[in-house]
Amino acid sequence: MAKKRNIIVGQSGGPTAVINSSLAGVYKNAIERGFDKVYGMLHGIQGLLDEQYIDLSTQIHSELDIELLKRTPSAFLGSCRYKLPESLEDPVYPALFKKFEELNIGWFFY
């Protein structure tokens, strides 16, 4: 069976009480469903554009790590307030889609 395409997730805005819980949920469900890689964008879209991302499996090794992430204050991946342009003609979109292709991204959570 072919591997599923990868997932990338990022955080944006201010750190809230649930921002890391939602990250833990995305990671846990992706792994349970057999995805090969779950990447995290460091500092949101801006980080991805600056090639700052990590394979979350290098940071999350166990069910305990997932539970601890849920209870960790602040934003684990860092955040940004980068606003995507309204026009799809903006050059930022080809840059993002190129990065998605390079990382074999099929699902994007932000």
DSSP file with accessible surface (Angstrom, degrees, kcal/mol):
  #  RESIDUE AA STRUCTURE BP1 BP2  ACC     N-H-->O    O-->H-N    N-H-->O    O-->H-N    TCO  KAPPA ALPHA  PHI   PSI    X-CA   Y-CA   Z-CA
    1    1 A M              0   0  218      0, 0.0     3,-0.1     0, 0.0     2,-0.1   0.000 360.0 360.0 360.0 134.9    0.0    0.0    0.0
    2    2 A A        -     0   0   88      1,-0.1     2,-0.1     0, 0.0     0, 0.0  -0.380 360.0-103.6 -70.6 147.5    1.4    3.4   -0.9
    3    3 A K        -     0   0  149      1,-0.1     2,-0.1    -2,-0.1    -1,-0.1  -0.389  37.8-111.9 -68.1 147.7    2.2    5.9    1.8
    4    4 A K  B     -a   35   0A  76     30,-0.5    32,-0.6     1,-0.1    33,-0.2  -0.433  38.7 -93.5 -75.5 155.0   -0.3    8.7    2.4
    5    5 A R        -     0   0   98     -2,-0.1   100,-0.2     1,-0.1    31,-0.1  -0.255  51.3 -99.3 -63.4 158.6    0.7   12.2    1.6
    6    6 A N  E     -b  105   0B  12     98,-3.0   100,-3.2    97,-0.2   101,-1.4  -0.265  27.4-132.5 -80.9 168.3    2.1   14.2    4.5
    7    7 A I  E     -bc 107  38B   7     30,-2.1    32,-3.2    98,-0.2     2,-0.4  -0.905  12.5-163.9-119.4 146.1    0.4   16.7    6.7
    8    8 A I  E     -bc 108  39B   0     99,-2.2   101,-2.7    -2,-0.3     2,-0.3  -0.993   8.9-175.3-131.0 140.3    1.6   20.2    7.8
    9    9 A V  E     +bc 109  40B   9     30,-2.1    32,-3.0    -2,-0.4     2,-0.3  -0.977   3.1 177.3-135.2 145.2    0.2   22.2   10.7
   10   10 A G        -     0   0    6     99,-1.9     2,-0.4    -2,-0.3    32,-0.1  -0.934  21.6-128.9-142.7 167.3    0.9   25.7   12.0
   11   11 A Q        -     0   0    8     30,-0.5     2,-0.3    67,-0.5    69,-0.3  -0.936  23.9-179.0-121.0 142.7   -0.3   28.0   14.7
   12   12 A S        +     0   0   52     -2,-0.4    69,-0.2    67,-0.2     2,-0.1  -0.973  44.0  17.0-140.9 153.4   -1.4   31.6   14.2
   13   13 A G  S    S-     0   0   18     67,-2.3    67,-0.1    -2,-0.3    69,-0.1  -0.392 104.0 -18.9  84.1-163.5   -2.6   34.5   16.4
   14   14 A G  S    S-     0   0   29     -2,-0.1     2,-0.3     1,-0.1    -2,-0.1  -0.430  74.7 -98.2 -79.9 150.9   -2.2   34.6   20.1
   15   15 A P        -     0   0   79      0, 0.0     2,-0.2     0, 0.0    60,-0.1  -0.539  49.2-173.7 -68.5 126.9   -1.5   31.5   22.2
   16   16 A T    >   -     0   0   79     -2,-0.3     3,-0.7    58,-0.1     4,-0.4  -0.656  41.0 -94.9-114.1 177.0   -4.8   30.3   23.7
   17   17 A A  T 3  S+     0   0  101      1,-0.2     4,-0.2    -2,-0.2     3,-0.1   0.729 123.3  35.7 -65.8 -21.0   -5.7   27.7   26.2
   18   18 A V  T 3> S+     0   0   94      2,-0.1     4,-2.5     1,-0.1     5,-0.3   0.446  83.7  99.9-114.7   1.1   -6.4   25.2   23.5
   19   19 A I  H <> S+     0   0   18     -3,-0.7     4,-1.5     1,-0.2    -2,-0.1   0.902  91.9  40.4 -61.0 -39.7   -3.8   25.9   20.8
   20   20 A N  H  > S+     0   0    4     -4,-0.4     4,-2.6    54,-0.3    -1,-0.2   0.824 111.0  58.4 -78.3 -28.1   -1.5   23.1   21.8
   21   21 A S  H  > S+     0   0   45     49,-0.3     4,-2.3     2,-0.2    -2,-0.2   0.911 106.6  48.1 -64.3 -41.4   -4.4   20.7   22.4
   22   22 A S  H  X S+     0   0   72     -4,-2.5     4,-2.4     2,-0.2    -1,-0.2   0.902 111.1  51.0 -67.1 -37.8   -5.5   21.2   18.8
   23   23 A L  H  X S+     0   0    2     -4,-1.5     4,-2.6    -5,-0.3    -2,-0.2   0.939 110.3  49.4 -61.2 -45.5   -1.9   20.6   17.6
   24   24 A A  H  X S+     0   0    0     -4,-2.6     4,-2.9     1,-0.2     5,-0.2   0.902 110.6  51.3 -60.5 -40.1   -1.8   17.4   19.7
   25   25 A G  H  X S+     0   0   27     -4,-2.3     4,-2.3     2,-0.2     5,-0.3   0.914 110.1  47.6 -64.8 -43.4   -5.1   16.3   18.2
   26   26 A V  H  X S+     0   0   32     -4,-2.4     4,-2.3     2,-0.2     5,-0.2   0.954 115.7  45.6 -61.6 -47.6   -3.9   16.8   14.7
   27   27 A Y  H  X S+     0   0   18     -4,-2.6     4,-2.5     2,-0.2     5,-0.2   0.958 114.0  46.9 -61.8 -51.5   -0.7   14.9   15.4
   28   28 A K  H  X S+     0   0   55     -4,-2.9     4,-2.5     1,-0.2    -1,-0.2   0.925 114.7  45.9 -60.2 -46.0   -2.3   12.0   17.2
   29   29 A N  H  X S+     0   0   70     -4,-2.3     4,-1.6    -5,-0.2    -1,-0.2   0.884 111.3  52.5 -67.1 -36.8   -5.0   11.5   14.6
   30   30 A A  H  <>S+     0   0    4     -4,-2.3     5,-2.4    -5,-0.3    -1,-0.2   0.929 111.9  45.5 -63.7 -44.7   -2.6   11.7   11.7
   31   31 A I  H ><5S+     0   0   74     -4,-2.5     3,-1.6     1,-0.2    -2,-0.2   0.929 111.5  52.3 -65.3 -43.3   -0.3    9.1   13.2
   32   32 A E  H 3<5S+     0   0  120     -4,-2.5    -1,-0.2     1,-0.3    -2,-0.2   0.817 108.3  52.5 -62.5 -28.4   -3.2    6.8   14.0
   33   33 A R  T 3<5S-     0   0  140     -4,-1.6    -1,-0.3    -5,-0.2    -2,-0.2   0.361 121.5-106.2 -92.0   4.3   -4.4    7.1   10.4
   34   34 A G  T < 5 +     0   0   47     -3,-1.6   -30,-0.5     1,-0.2    -3,-0.2   0.653  58.4 161.0  88.1  17.1   -1.0    6.0    9.1
   35   35 A F  B   < -a    4   0A  27     -5,-2.4    -1,-0.2     1,-0.1   -29,-0.1  -0.473  35.1-142.0 -70.8 143.7    0.4    9.3    7.7
   36   36 A D  S    S+     0   0   78    -32,-0.6     2,-0.4     1,-0.2    -1,-0.1   0.950  76.5  17.9 -72.5 -51.2    4.1    9.1    7.2
   37   37 A K        -     0   0   65    -33,-0.2   -30,-2.1    19,-0.0     2,-0.5  -0.963  51.7-167.3-129.5 142.0    5.1   12.7    8.3
   38   38 A V  E     -c    7   0B   1     -2,-0.4    18,-2.8   -32,-0.2    19,-0.4  -0.974  21.3-163.4-123.9 110.1    3.4   15.4   10.3
   39   39 A Y  E     -cD   8  55B  33    -32,-3.2   -30,-2.1    -2,-0.5     2,-0.5  -0.709   6.8-149.0 -93.8 148.1    5.3   18.6    9.9
   40   40 A G  E     -cD   9  54B   0     14,-2.9    14,-2.3    -2,-0.3     2,-0.6  -0.967  13.1-134.9-116.0 128.9    5.0   21.7   12.1
   41   41 A M  E >   - D   0  53B   0    -32,-3.0     3,-1.0    -2,-0.5     2,-0.6  -0.736  19.3-136.0 -80.8 121.6    5.5   25.2   10.7
   42   42 A L  T 3  S+     0   0   48     10,-2.1    36,-0.2    -2,-0.6    10,-0.2  -0.719  88.7   0.7 -79.1 120.0    7.6   27.2   13.1
   43   43 A H  T 3> S-     0   0   94     34,-2.2     4,-1.4    -2,-0.6     3,-0.5   0.879 115.1 -94.9  67.4  40.9    6.0   30.6   13.5
   44   44 A G  H <> S-     0   0    0     -3,-1.0     4,-1.9    34,-0.5     3,-0.4  -0.063  85.5 -15.8  63.4-152.0    3.1   29.9   11.1
   45   45 A I  H  > S+     0   0    0      1,-0.2     4,-2.7     2,-0.2     5,-0.2   0.879 134.8  59.0 -56.5 -40.5    3.0   30.7    7.4
   46   46 A Q  H  > S+     0   0   69     -3,-0.5     4,-1.7     1,-0.2    -1,-0.2   0.918 105.3  49.8 -58.8 -40.5    5.9   33.1    7.8
   47   47 A G  H  <>S+     0   0    1     -4,-1.4     5,-3.8    -3,-0.4    -1,-0.2   0.908 109.6  50.0 -64.3 -42.3    8.1   30.2    9.1
   48   48 A L  H ><5S+     0   0    3     -4,-1.9     3,-1.9     3,-0.2    -2,-0.2   0.936 109.7  50.9 -63.0 -43.1    7.1   27.9    6.2
   49   49 A L  H 3<5S+     0   0   48     -4,-2.7    -1,-0.2     1,-0.3    -2,-0.2   0.839 112.0  48.1 -62.0 -30.8    8.0   30.7    3.8
   50   50 A D  T 3<5S-     0   0   88     -4,-1.7    -1,-0.3    -5,-0.2    -2,-0.2   0.232 121.1-111.1 -91.8  11.5   11.3   31.0    5.5
   51   51 A E  T < 5S+     0   0  119     -3,-1.9     2,-0.7     1,-0.2    -3,-0.2   0.837  71.0 142.7  60.9  38.2   11.8   27.2    5.4
   52   52 A Q      < +     0   0   85     -5,-3.8   -10,-2.1   -10,-0.2     2,-0.3  -0.882  21.9 120.9-111.1  99.2   11.4   26.8    9.2
   53   53 A Y  E     -D   41   0B  65     -2,-0.7     2,-0.3   -12,-0.2   -12,-0.2  -0.963  40.7-149.6-151.8 160.7    9.5   23.7    9.9
   54   54 A I  E     -D   40   0B  40    -14,-2.3   -14,-2.9    -2,-0.3     2,-0.7  -0.950  26.1-113.7-133.8 155.1   10.1   20.4   11.8
   55   55 A D  E >   -D   39   0B  25     -2,-0.3     3,-2.1   -16,-0.2     4,-0.3  -0.827  31.0-146.7 -81.0 114.2    9.1   16.8   11.6
   56   56 A L  G >> S+     0   0    0    -18,-2.8     4,-2.5    -2,-0.7     3,-1.9   0.747  91.0  72.9 -62.9 -20.9    6.9   16.6   14.8
   57   57 A S  G 34 S+     0   0   50    -19,-0.4    -1,-0.3     1,-0.3   -18,-0.1   0.710  87.8  63.8 -67.9 -14.6    8.0   13.0   15.4
   58   58 A T  G <4 S+     0   0   75     -3,-2.1    -1,-0.3     1,-0.1    -2,-0.2   0.653 115.7  29.8 -78.4 -13.1   11.4   14.3   16.4
   59   59 A Q  T <4 S+     0   0  100     -3,-1.9     2,-0.6    -4,-0.3    -2,-0.2   0.647 116.0  58.1-113.5 -29.2    9.7   16.1   19.3
   60   60 A I     <  +     0   0   10     -4,-2.5    -1,-0.2     1,-0.1     3,-0.1  -0.928  53.5 156.0-112.4 112.1    6.7   13.8   20.1
   61   61 A H        +     0   0  138     -2,-0.6     2,-0.3     1,-0.1    -1,-0.1   0.552  58.0  15.6-113.4 -13.4    7.8   10.3   21.0
   62   62 A S  S  > S-     0   0   52      1,-0.1     4,-1.7     0, 0.0    -1,-0.1  -0.949  78.7 -95.4-154.2 171.6    5.0    8.8   23.1
   63   63 A E  H  > S+     0   0   94     -2,-0.3     4,-2.5     1,-0.2     5,-0.2   0.867 122.8  57.8 -61.4 -35.8    1.4    9.1   24.3
   64   64 A L  H  > S+     0   0  113      1,-0.2     4,-2.8     2,-0.2    -1,-0.2   0.921 102.6  53.1 -62.2 -41.8    2.8   10.9   27.4
   65   65 A D  H  > S+     0   0   47      1,-0.2     4,-2.4     2,-0.2    -1,-0.2   0.898 108.9  49.9 -60.3 -39.7    4.4   13.5   25.1
   66   66 A I  H  X S+     0   0   12     -4,-1.7     4,-2.0     2,-0.2    -2,-0.2   0.935 111.5  48.1 -63.7 -45.3    1.0   14.1   23.5
   67   67 A E  H  X S+     0   0   53     -4,-2.5     4,-0.9     1,-0.2    -2,-0.2   0.901 112.3  48.9 -63.7 -40.3   -0.7   14.5   26.9
   68   68 A L  H >< S+     0   0   91     -4,-2.8     3,-0.7     1,-0.2     4,-0.4   0.898 107.2  55.6 -66.4 -38.8    2.0   16.9   28.1
   69   69 A L  H >< S+     0   0    8     -4,-2.4     3,-1.4     1,-0.2    -2,-0.2   0.912 102.1  57.4 -59.2 -40.7    1.7   18.9   24.9
   70   70 A K  H 3< S+     0   0   67     -4,-2.0   -49,-0.3     1,-0.3    -1,-0.2   0.805 112.7  40.7 -59.3 -29.2   -2.0   19.3   25.6
   71   71 A R  T << S+     0   0  171     -4,-0.9    -1,-0.3    -3,-0.7    -2,-0.2   0.340  88.3 110.4-104.1   5.1   -1.2   20.9   28.9
   72   72 A T    <   -     0   0   63     -3,-1.4   -52,-0.2    -4,-0.4     4,-0.2  -0.705  64.6-132.7 -84.8 125.2    1.7   23.1   27.9
   73   73 A P        +     0   0  108      0, 0.0   -56,-0.1     0, 0.0    -2,-0.1  -0.296  67.5  27.3 -71.7 164.5    1.0   26.8   27.9
   74   74 A S  S    S-     0   0   76    -58,-0.1     2,-0.6     1,-0.1   -54,-0.3  -0.259 106.8 -53.4  78.8-169.8    1.9   29.1   25.0
   75   75 A A    >   -     0   0   13      1,-0.2     3,-1.3   -60,-0.1     4,-0.1  -0.921  42.4-155.7-109.2 111.0    2.2   28.0   21.4
   76   76 A F  T 3  S+     0   0   80     -2,-0.6    -1,-0.2     1,-0.3     3,-0.1   0.864  95.5  38.0 -53.1 -43.3    4.6   25.0   20.9
   77   77 A L  T 3  S-     0   0    3      1,-0.2   -34,-2.2   -35,-0.1    -1,-0.3   0.524 114.7-116.9 -87.4  -5.4    5.3   25.9   17.3
   78   78 A G    <   -     0   0   14     -3,-1.3   -34,-0.5   -36,-0.2   -67,-0.5  -0.090  30.8-120.8  81.5 165.5    5.4   29.6   17.8
   79   79 A S        -     0   0   32    -36,-0.2     2,-0.3   -37,-0.1   -67,-0.2  -0.804  20.1-166.3-137.1 173.7    3.0   31.9   16.1
   80   80 A C        -     0   0   21    -69,-0.3   -67,-2.3    -2,-0.3   -35,-0.1  -0.956  26.1-135.0-153.5 170.9    2.8   34.8   13.7
   81   81 A R        +     0   0  198     -2,-0.3     2,-0.3   -69,-0.2   -69,-0.1  -0.088  49.1 149.3-120.7  31.8    0.3   37.3   12.5
   82   82 A Y        -     0   0   66    -69,-0.1     2,-0.6     1,-0.0   -37,-0.2  -0.522  36.1-149.4 -68.6 124.0    1.1   37.0    8.8
   83   83 A K        -     0   0  164     -2,-0.3     3,-0.1   -38,-0.0    -2,-0.1  -0.872  13.1-128.3-100.0 122.3   -2.0   37.7    6.8
   84   84 A L        -     0   0   54     -2,-0.6   -39,-0.0     1,-0.1     0, 0.0  -0.438  34.1-102.9 -65.5 140.8   -2.2   35.8    3.5
   85   85 A P        -     0   0   29      0, 0.0    -1,-0.1     0, 0.0     5,-0.1  -0.280  18.6-133.7 -63.5 149.5   -2.9   38.1    0.5
   86   86 A E  S    S+     0   0  177     -3,-0.1     2,-0.4     2,-0.0    -2,-0.1   0.844  85.4  81.1 -72.0 -34.0   -6.4   38.2   -0.8
   87   87 A S    >   -     0   0   63      1,-0.2     3,-1.6     2,-0.0     0, 0.0  -0.606  67.0-153.8 -80.2 125.8   -5.3   37.9   -4.5
   88   88 A L  T 3  S+     0   0  132     -2,-0.4    -1,-0.2     1,-0.3     5,-0.1   0.592  93.6  71.4 -71.6  -7.8   -4.4   34.4   -5.6
   89   89 A E  T 3  S+     0   0  171      4,-0.1    -1,-0.3     3,-0.0    -2,-0.0   0.563  71.8 114.2 -80.5 -10.5   -2.1   36.2   -8.1
   90   90 A D  S X  S-     0   0   55     -3,-1.6     3,-1.4     1,-0.1     0, 0.0  -0.359  76.0-125.9 -63.7 140.1    0.3   37.1   -5.3
   91   91 A P  T 3> S+     0   0   98      0, 0.0     4,-1.4     0, 0.0    -1,-0.1   0.652 101.0  77.2 -65.0 -11.4    3.7   35.4   -5.6
   92   92 A V  H 3> S+     0   0   12      1,-0.2     4,-2.3     2,-0.2     5,-0.2   0.884  88.2  58.6 -65.9 -32.6    3.4   34.0   -2.1
   93   93 A Y  H <> S+     0   0   33     -3,-1.4     4,-2.8     1,-0.2     5,-0.3   0.937 103.7  47.6 -68.4 -45.6    0.9   31.3   -3.3
   94   94 A P  H  > S+     0   0   82      0, 0.0     4,-2.3     0, 0.0    -1,-0.2   0.904 112.1  53.1 -59.2 -35.2    3.3   29.7   -5.8
   95   95 A A  H  X S+     0   0   50     -4,-1.4     4,-1.9     2,-0.2    -2,-0.2   0.923 111.1  45.5 -64.4 -43.1    6.0   29.7   -3.1
   96   96 A L  H  X S+     0   0    8     -4,-2.3     4,-2.6     2,-0.2    -1,-0.2   0.940 113.7  48.1 -64.7 -46.5    3.7   27.9   -0.7
   97   97 A F  H  X S+     0   0  127     -4,-2.8     4,-2.3     1,-0.2    -2,-0.2   0.865 109.2  54.2 -66.6 -32.0    2.5   25.4   -3.2
   98   98 A K  H  X S+     0   0  134     -4,-2.3     4,-2.5    -5,-0.3    -1,-0.2   0.930 109.7  47.2 -64.1 -43.9    6.1   24.7   -4.2
   99   99 A K  H  X S+     0   0   13     -4,-1.9     4,-2.1     2,-0.2    -2,-0.2   0.919 110.2  53.0 -64.5 -40.5    7.0   24.0   -0.6
  100  100 A F  H  <>S+     0   0   27     -4,-2.6     5,-3.1     1,-0.2     4,-0.4   0.920 110.5  48.0 -59.4 -42.7    3.9   21.7   -0.3
  101  101 A E  H ><5S+     0   0  136     -4,-2.3     3,-1.2     3,-0.2    -2,-0.2   0.930 109.7  51.9 -64.5 -44.1    5.0   19.8   -3.3
  102  102 A E  H 3<5S+     0   0  100     -4,-2.5    -1,-0.2     1,-0.3    -2,-0.2   0.862 116.2  40.4 -60.7 -36.7    8.6   19.4   -2.0
  103  103 A L  T 3<5S-     0   0   15     -4,-2.1    -1,-0.3    -5,-0.2   -97,-0.2   0.367 110.8-120.0 -93.5   2.1    7.3   18.0    1.3
  104  104 A N  T < 5 -     0   0   68     -3,-1.2   -98,-3.0    -4,-0.4     2,-0.4   0.915  46.9-179.1  58.3  45.9    4.6   15.9   -0.3
  105  105 A I  E   < +b    6   0B  10     -5,-3.1   -98,-0.2  -100,-0.2    -1,-0.2  -0.658  23.7 163.5 -82.9 127.0    1.9   17.7    1.6
  106  106 A G  E     +     0   0B  33   -100,-3.2     2,-0.4    -2,-0.4   -99,-0.2   0.574  68.4  42.5-110.4 -20.9   -1.7   16.6    1.1
  107  107 A W  E     -b    7   0B 119   -101,-1.4   -99,-2.2     2,-0.0     2,-0.5  -0.996  62.2-167.1-135.5 135.0   -3.3   18.3    4.1
  108  108 A F  E     -b    8   0B  82     -2,-0.4     2,-0.5  -101,-0.2   -99,-0.2  -0.977   3.6-172.5-126.3 120.0   -2.7   21.7    5.5
  109  109 A F  E      b    9   0B  84   -101,-2.7   -99,-1.9    -2,-0.5    -2,-0.0  -0.972 360.0 360.0-117.0 127.9   -3.9   22.8    9.0
  110  110 A Y              0   0  101     -2,-0.5   -99,-0.2  -101,-0.2    -2,-0.0  -0.992 360.0 360.0-145.8 360.0   -3.7   26.4   10.1
